[in-house]
Amino acid sequence: MHPQTVEIAQENEGEDLMGLMMRMNQRIIQMEQELEKALQGKQGESTSQPPVIAPTVPIVLPTTVVTIPPVIPASTTDTTTTNASAATATTTPESSMSMEEMMKVVKELEIQMTELKEAKEKLAKLEVSYDKSKMTVAKKTIEIKTLDNKIKALEKELTLDKTLAEIKIILWAKIGQSITNQWQSIPTIHEQILLINIAQFETQGARASLGNMPEQANKMIQFLNTHTKEQLAALDISSRTDTILTVKKALTLRNFVQTLERKCQDMQAEINAFKLKFTTLQSKGLPSLLTSSGKLLTHDQYAHRVNNYVSNQITASSSTSKETSPPSGQILYDKLETMLYIEHEINHLFEV
């Protein structure tokens, strides 16, 4: 039975006993008054009848009411002796009947006194039991709170929050190591971006300076190769070979510009692939390589940024977890899938 149910039952039983004692006390007071009236009536009878002394009765609850018979006066005629004897014979049974009733009441009072005593003892036991019950309830309450805290701790362990946090730390450590191993290539990529910008500016200037010179150079070379030495001398061209070499410089410059443009295109394609991969990784949670102004972080700065990010993510995940049952394999995989993806892609970051 629950301690609170026992406590309520004991309180109700105690209240019933207290009510019974109050009713018994009132009845005892009423009985004492009735006994006092009966004794006063007995004293008003014949002087030959001895007075009746009411016994001292403890506080009990009687249930019998004493009825006092009426007093018969003695006759004043010549037959006084005869009438007195008859009166004595008449009153003696009545007095005997009253005493029997009084003795019966006294016995009943003694029985009730015994019952009252037993009720008091029972009430005392109930009070002791009630005090013990209150102590038991307080103790049980503390035990329940302790068990509740233990259950919450066990539920938290069952959600594998601590295990997941450890796995995340391990995975992020591997990701950080992969970035460290490839960090030299990351600044190179950004240097290439700057070189491409410079090369594009120079090639645009070279193309502007060449204009249509490559087409004219081809025509001039064809002209030089199709005319004789005398014809070229007439045009003040003393050396066919030197003139062709001079003309070919325009073609060489054009070829160089075209080669540089193709190289810049290839480099730009690699850079775009790197940017696309890293942008995807950033969308999955990998911190950015750049500052707010667009400059590349140093390796130490980036490692510090990653560590802060990991700490914040683990703290946030632990505080917002609402699961109270062990997670399934699918749930565990879903929580780690993103990090596993980042780890794999970082290892192949510069592969085309």
TORSE-559761 format. One line per 4 residues: number of its first residue (from 1); their letters; for each residue x, y, z negated of C-alpha. Coordinates in steps of 0.05 Angstrom, whole numbers, always signed. Layout:
BEGIN
NUM) A) X:Y:Z; ...
This chain:
BEGIN
1) MHPQ) +0:+0:+0; +25:+70:+15; +51:+109:-46; +4:+167:-32
5) TVEI) -57:+119:-31; -35:+90:-98; -27:+160:-126; -97:+181:-104
9) AQEN) -128:+118:-133; -93:+130:-199; -116:+202:-201; -189:+181:-188
13) EGED) -185:+127:-242; -156:+177:-292; -212:+227:-276; -265:+172:-288
17) LMGL) -234:+155:-356; -232:+228:-376; -305:+237:-357; -324:+175:-397
21) MMRM) -287:+201:-458; -322:+268:-453; -391:+235:-449; -374:+190:-508
25) NQRI) -351:+250:-549; -417:+287:-536; -457:+225:-554; -417:+217:-619
29) IQME) -433:+288:-639; -507:+276:-625; -505:+211:-666; -473:+245:-725
33) QELE) -529:+297:-725; -582:+243:-723; -548:+204:-780; -545:+267:-822
37) KALQ) -619:+278:-812; -634:+206:-829; -595:+211:-894; -630:+274:-913
41) GKQG) -697:+238:-902; -675:+180:-946; -658:+227:-1002; -731:+253:-1001
45) ESTS) -759:+183:-1017; -773:+152:-1086; -722:+163:-1141; -721:+88:-1153
49) QPPV) -689:+79:-1085; -614:+92:-1086; -587:+144:-1038; -555:+120:-976
53) IAPT) -485:+146:-961; -468:+152:-888; -403:+119:-872; -348:+159:-841
57) VPIV) -347:+141:-769; -291:+158:-721; -307:+196:-657; -344:+144:-615
61) LPTT) -403:+140:-568; -465:+106:-599; -522:+81:-557; -574:+66:-612
65) VVTI) -619:+119:-642; -640:+108:-715; -714:+115:-729; -733:+135:-801
69) PPVI) -799:+108:-827; -847:+157:-862; -847:+164:-939; -909:+135:-975
73) PAST) -926:+174:-1039; -945:+137:-1104; -1020:+134:-1126; -1044:+175:-1188
77) TDTT) -1103:+130:-1209; -1106:+82:-1267; -1075:+28:-1225; -1008:+64:-1223
81) TTNA) -968:+3:-1241; -1001:-40:-1190; -995:+14:-1136; -923:+28:-1156
85) SAAT) -906:-45:-1149; -941:-46:-1082; -905:+17:-1060; -839:-13:-1082
89) ATTT) -855:-76:-1044; -875:-35:-984; -815:+12:-983; -763:-42:-997
93) PESS) -771:-76:-930; -771:-8:-895; -707:+12:-931; -678:-56:-913
97) MSME) -697:-47:-840; -665:+22:-837; -600:-4:-867; -598:-61:-817
101) EMMK) -607:-12:-761; -552:+32:-789; -505:-27:-796; -521:-46:-725
105) VVKE) -504:+24:-703; -440:+23:-742; -420:-42:-708; -436:-13:-641
109) LEIQ) -394:+48:-659; -336:+3:-679; -342:-33:-613; -343:+33:-576
113) MTEL) -284:+57:-618; -245:-4:-596; -265:+9:-523; -244:+82:-530
117) KEAK) -177:+61:-559; -167:+13:-501; -188:+68:-452; -136:+115:-484
121) EKLA) -82:+63:-478; -101:+49:-406; -101:+124:-392; -32:+130:-423
125) KLEV) -7:+73:-379; -38:+106:-318; -3:+171:-335; +64:+135:-340
129) SYDK) +48:+98:-276; +28:+164:-243; +94:+196:-263; +132:+136:-236
133) SKMT) +90:+139:-172; +107:+213:-162; +181:+196:-171; +173:+138:-122
137) VAKK) +138:+183:-71; +194:+235:-76; +246:+181:-68; +209:+151:-9
141) TIEI) +203:+220:+23; +278:+229:+19; +289:+159:+48; +240:+174:+104
145) KTLD) +276:+239:+122; +343:+202:+121; +315:+147:+166; +285:+199:+212
149) NKIK) +352:+233:+220; +385:+166:+232; +333:+148:+284; +345:+213:+321
153) ALEK) +420:+201:+320; +410:+130:+347; +363:+156:+401; +416:+206:+422
157) ELTL) +467:+150:+425; +419:+108:+467; +413:+164:+518; +488:+155:+530
161) DKTL) +500:+231:+527; +568:+221:+495; +587:+167:+546; +564:+210:+604
165) AEIK) +604:+269:+578; +667:+226:+574; +656:+200:+645; +647:+271:+671
169) IILW) +711:+293:+637; +749:+235:+670; +719:+250:+739; +735:+324:+734
173) AKIG) +806:+307:+712; +814:+265:+776; +784:+321:+818; +832:+371:+787
177) QSIT) +891:+325:+801; +870:+317:+874; +866:+392:+881; +935:+399:+850
181) NQWQ) +964:+348:+898; +937:+386:+958; +945:+457:+931; +1004:+473:+977
185) SIPT) +959:+465:+1037; +906:+511:+1010; +950:+574:+1011; +974:+552:+1079
189) IHEQ) +903:+553:+1105; +894:+624:+1081; +961:+645:+1112; +938:+615:+1177
193) ILLI) +875:+657:+1174; +918:+719:+1169; +964:+696:+1225; +905:+682:+1270
197) NIAQ) +879:+752:+1259; +947:+780:+1277; +954:+735:+1338; +885:+753:+1363
201) FETQ) +903:+827:+1357; +969:+816:+1395; +939:+774:+1450; +885:+826:+1461
205) GARA) +940:+879:+1469; +980:+834:+1516; +921:+820:+1560; +905:+894:+1563
209) SLGN) +977:+910:+1584; +979:+854:+1636; +915:+875:+1669; +915:+843:+1739
213) MPEQ) +990:+834:+1741; +987:+758:+1741; +946:+756:+1805; +992:+808:+1838
217) ANKM) +1053:+768:+1815; +1028:+705:+1850; +1017:+744:+1914; +1086:+776:+1909
221) IQFL) +1120:+709:+1898; +1084:+681:+1959; +1106:+742:+1999; +1178:+735:+1978
225) NTHT) +1179:+661:+1995; +1149:+673:+2064; +1196:+729:+2088; +1268:+726:+2111
229) KEQL) +1327:+757:+2078; +1331:+811:+2130; +1258:+828:+2122; +1267:+833:+2047
233) AALD) +1330:+876:+2056; +1290:+923:+2099; +1243:+930:+2038; +1303:+944:+1992
237) ISSR) +1299:+875:+1961; +1370:+853:+1956; +1359:+788:+1918; +1300:+744:+1929
241) TDTI) +1315:+702:+1867; +1322:+760:+1818; +1258:+792:+1844; +1219:+727:+1837
245) LTVK) +1245:+719:+1765; +1224:+790:+1749; +1155:+779:+1778; +1148:+713:+1741
249) KALT) +1155:+749:+1674; +1084:+772:+1682; +1062:+700:+1693; +1104:+677:+1634
253) LRNF) +1071:+729:+1590; +1003:+708:+1614; +1018:+635:+1600; +1045:+652:+1531
257) VQTL) +981:+691:+1515; +938:+633:+1539; +979:+583:+1497; +974:+627:+1436
261) ERKC) +899:+634:+1445; +891:+558:+1450; +934:+549:+1388; +893:+600:+1351
265) QDMQ) +829:+565:+1373; +855:+498:+1347; +877:+529:+1281; +810:+565:+1275
269) AEIN) +774:+499:+1286; +813:+466:+1230; +801:+526:+1185; +727:+525:+1200
273) AFKL) +725:+450:+1183; +760:+465:+1117; +713:+522:+1101; +653:+479:+1118
277) KFTT) +676:+423:+1072; +694:+469:+1015; +628:+507:+1022; +591:+441:+1016
281) LQSK) +632:+423:+955; +617:+491:+924; +542:+478:+935; +552:+413:+896
285) GLPS) +584:+449:+837; +658:+458:+854; +682:+527:+833; +704:+577:+886
289) LLTS) +777:+587:+906; +769:+662:+914; +763:+721:+867; +705:+769:+870
293) SGKL) +746:+812:+917; +760:+754:+965; +832:+740:+945; +858:+669:+936
297) LTHD) +868:+648:+863; +933:+620:+840; +935:+546:+820; +936:+562:+746
301) QYAH) +878:+610:+752; +837:+559:+791; +852:+504:+741; +829:+549:+684
305) RVNN) +765:+565:+722; +751:+490:+733; +762:+474:+659; +714:+528:+637
309) YVSN) +662:+505:+687; +667:+432:+663; +660:+452:+589; +599:+495:+604
313) QITA) +566:+440:+645; +576:+386:+591; +549:+432:+536; +488:+452:+577
317) SSST) +473:+380:+595; +475:+357:+522; +431:+414:+497; +377:+405:+551
321) SKET) +373:+330:+549; +301:+307:+532; +309:+233:+542; +293:+188:+482
325) SPPS) +305:+120:+515; +366:+88:+547; +374:+113:+619; +369:+63:+676
329) GQIL) +426:+49:+724; +393:+93:+777; +388:+152:+729; +462:+144:+711
333) YDKL) +481:+141:+784; +439:+203:+800; +474:+241:+745; +544:+221:+770
337) ETML) +530:+219:+845; +549:+292:+856; +615:+286:+820; +632:+222:+856
341) YIEH) +619:+257:+922; +663:+316:+902; +720:+269:+882; +716:+232:+948
345) EINH) +714:+294:+991; +771:+328:+954; +815:+268:+969; +800:+276:+1043
349) LFEV) +795:+352:+1044; +845:+363:+1101; +827:+303:+1143; +792:+319:+1208
